[in-house]
Amino acid sequence: MQVSATLVGAMAIAGIGGVVRGATGFGGAMVMTPTLSLLLGPIPAVISALLLETFAAFSMLPAAARTARWRTILPICALACLTAPIGTWLLTTLDPLLMRRAIAATVLIFSLLLLTGVRYRGAQRLGTSLALGATSGVLVGATSVGAPPVILYLLASSDAPNVTRANLTLFVTIISLAALAAMAWRGMLDSGNGFTALLLSPLYLGGVWLGSHLFGRIDAAAMRRWTLIFLVMVSALVLSL
């Protein structure tokens, strides 16, 4: 990839995604993938988002593993890992324009749901966790955006914000690794896609560092609301193109 307006734009989006990911524990892929799919194409965008999510997670994993509620998150992760290859197959099989719009539509729908305060209202049951995990696995493999259904589910619990953030950090990391493993098996992780993620990583990791330091120092609800408004606007724009 040559230094160009496309690269500069991709790096800026990666930086914004990193700040959101560091501050909230999720949302990096939601910020990055719709725009990157427009700039780079759906497959490079999904792979870059997943690789960057995985890079960012390593420094956050020890604290997240100590804080997370494993009993809640493990069943969801298990089913997501099993169904991620289905999403990867869809990503490589369907028309690129259709996949770009599917990515934007996924982000738009879940951003609107989160913005309007929709929450899961029932009890956290094993069957519900397994169904959510299966759905999220397909979504992460196809679009890199697998966390929103689980976010809606976890936000209904009585867990403290730091526990929810840790749960989401672990979930995003595990399903990203599962999707990347499926992509590697299909031969999608070539040097070009890896190099793209490498170029974007300094801005993304810098954003994660900044977002992590902002966590607890800014109004989390206000940041989440403005992030979701931004996502609605960007995904609607990508969907219209």
N, C-alpha and C positions, 0 to 999 in steps of 0.2 A: 504494500500500500504506500503510495507516495504522499508526501506532506501536501495537503490540499484542504480546501474548505470542508470537504467531506470528513477528513480525519480530524480537523479542528472541532467540527460540530460533534463528532462521535466522542471525542475526549471531553468536551464540555458536558455532554449528557452523562458520561461515565462519572464525572465529578459530582454532579447533582445526585445521581443514583447512589453514590457512595455516602454522601451526607445523610440521605434518607435512611439508608441501610444501617449506618452506625447509630443514628439517633433512635430508631424504632425497632431494630432487629429484623425488619422485613422491608419490602418495597423497592429494593434495588432493581430487581428484574422488571417490576412494573413500570418504573421510571424509564429504564433503558430500552427495553425490547421493542416497543412500538416504533420509536424514532430510529433506532438502529436498523430495524427491519426495512425502513424506508431508505436509509442511507446505504446499507450494506447488503440487504437481502435477508429473507427470513432465516435461512440456515446459519449464516455467519452471526446474525444477531442473537439467535437463541444460544448458540455455542459460546459466544463471547460472554453473554450474561451469566450463563451457568459457570463458566470458568472463573469469572470475576467474583461471583458469589462464593465459590469454593475457596479462592485465594483469601478473601476477606475473613472467612470463618475461622481460620486456624488460630488467630490471635484471640478470638472471642470464645472459642470452644471450651477451654478449661473452666472459666467462670460460669458459662452457660450450663455445662454438665453438672456442676455442683448445685446450681440453683433450680434447674428444670424439674418438672414433675414427670418423671419417666413413665409412671403408670398411665398417664394420659397420652403421652406423645408416642410411645413405642408401637401400639397397634396401628395408629395412623401411618407412621413411617413404614411399617412392614408391608401394608397393602400398596402404598405409593410406590415402593421399590418394585413390586411385582408388576404394576401396570404402566410404569414409565416407558418400557419398550414399545407399548402400543402407541403412545404419543409420539415417540421417535419415528415409528413407521409412518404415521400420518404426516409428520413434518417432511419426510423424504419422498412421499408418494403424491401428495396433493399439489396442485398448481401453486407456484410461489406467490402470485397475486392473491389467491384465495387465502393462503396461509398468512400473508401480511395483514389482510383484513380480519382474519380470525384472531390474530394476536391483538390487534387494536380493539376488536369487539370484546374480547375477554377482559382486557384491562378496563374498558369503558364500563361494562356491566358491573364488575366488582367494585370499581371506584365509586360508582353511583350508589351501590348497596351500602358500602362503608360510609359514604358521605351522608346518606339519609338516616343512618343509625340503625339499619336493619341488623338484628342479632338472632342467633339461634335461641329459641325459647325453651326447649325441652331439657330433660336431664342428659348428662353425658353418659351414654350407654355404649357398650362395646360394639354393637351392630352399627350404630351411627358413626362411630370412629372408623370402623372398617370401610363403610361406604364412602365416607369423606376421603379417606386415604386412597381408595381406588380412583375416585374422581380426580383428586389432586395429582396423582401419578400420571394419568393421561395428559392432564393440562401441562405439567412441567415438561414432559417429553416433547410435546407439540409446540409449546409457546414459551417455555421457561417460567411461566407465571402459574405456579401451583399452590402458592400459599393462601390466596384470598378465601377459599372455602373454609380452610382451617382457621384463619383469622376470625371469621364470623362465628365459628364454633367456640374458639378459645376465649373470645371476649365476653362470652356469656357466663363464664365461670367466675368464681369469687376470688380467684388468685390475684395476688398483688401484681402491679405492673411489671416489676422486675422478673417475676416468675413467668408471666406471659411472654415477655421479651426473650427470656432464656429458652422457653419452649419453642418459640418461632425460630430462633437462631439455630437450634438443633434440627428442627424439622427441615428448614430451608437447606441446610448443609447436607443432610442425609439424602434428601430427594434429588438435590443437584448432583451429588456423586452417583446416584443410581442412574439418572438420565445420561450423565457423561459416560458411564460404563456401557450403557446401551448404544450410545453413539460410537464409542470406540469399537464395539463389536461389529457395527455396520460400516466401519471404515471412514467415519465422518470427521474424525479429529486429525486432519492433515496439518501440515506445517503452516499453511496460509491462515487457517482459522486460529491456530495457536499463536501466531505472530500478531494477529489483530488484537487478541486479548492481551498479549504482552504489552503492546503499545498503549492500550487503554488502562492498564493496571495502575500506573503511578497516580493518575488523577482519581481513579476509583478508590484505591487504598488510602490516599490522602483524604478523600471525602469521608471514608469510613472513620478514620482517626478523628477528624473534626466532629463528625456526628456523635461519636462515642463520648467526646468531651462535652458536647452540648447536652447530652442526656442528663436529665435531672436539674439542668440550669435554665431551661427554657420551658415555656408552656407547651407540654406535649400535645394537648388536645388541639391547640391552635396550629401547631406545626403539622399535625396529622390532617387537619381540615384543609389547610392551604396546599399541602402536598396532593390531596385527593382532587381538589379543584384543578390544580395543574395537570394531573393525570387525565381528568375528564376532557380538558381542552385539547391536550396533545393527542390522545387516542381518537377523539372525534375528528380532528384534523387529518390524521393518518387514514382513518376509515373513509374519509371523503375523497381521498386522492386516488 
